[in-house]
Amino acid sequence: MQLADCVMQRYATKKFDKKKIPEKKVEELIDLVRFAPSALNLQPWKIKIVTDQKTKEELLKVSNNQEQVTTCSHLLVFCAASDYDSLVKRLGALMKKNHVPDDITGRVTGMAAMFAKSMTDEQRAAWSQAQTYLALGNALNGAKSLGFDSCPMGGFDPKGYSRILNIPAHLTPVMLCPIGYAADKPAPKIRYKREEILF
């Protein structure tokens, strides 16, 4: 499927049919997410995948009772990372593992460390969240390209998710992406005209 087709056919699915997506397809989707763009290549996100139905039923209570959570095949919980010292060290190790020259690795990780140091905790959290949205975009269009559906969801209680899923303190759930096969029909897309989004 062409990217234009994915973008035009993708929609926020409100109900899934509970049919399971083959794990190989889910792995393909995660690979598409892995290659999302990321400033300084810090990739400040982690994804928790929930498939257990009992856990999804518990999460429903902290998801404003949105049935996508319980009818989906897999629930992807996108979390933004705030432990910048670890992020920079992890990037350095990744570059070394991929045989990037030491001078380039030092320059990139030094820049990343200085950038992180220049921000407040609140700014770092906001920056990580924005980067995580880039990964989410790959998940949404990637799901459609692989033959299944998705729904970006921000209406949930992050603290409730952290508690139920035992998410570490340095990770903050910022968006949900249930995936599966749609049991509803898409409404016509309503978007502003091109000239209305340009100024």
Buried (B, 14 or more C-beta within 10 A) or exposed (E): EEEEEBEEBBBBBBBBBEEEBEEEBBEBBBEBBEEBEBEBEBBBBBBBEBBEEEBBEBBBEBBEEBBBBBBBBBBBBBBBBBBBEEBBEBBBEEBEEEEBEEEEBEEBBEEBBEBBEEEEEEEBBEBBBEBBBBBBBBBBBBBBBBEBBBBBBEEBBBEBBBEBBEBEEBBBBBBBBBBBBBBBEEEEEEEEEEEEEEE
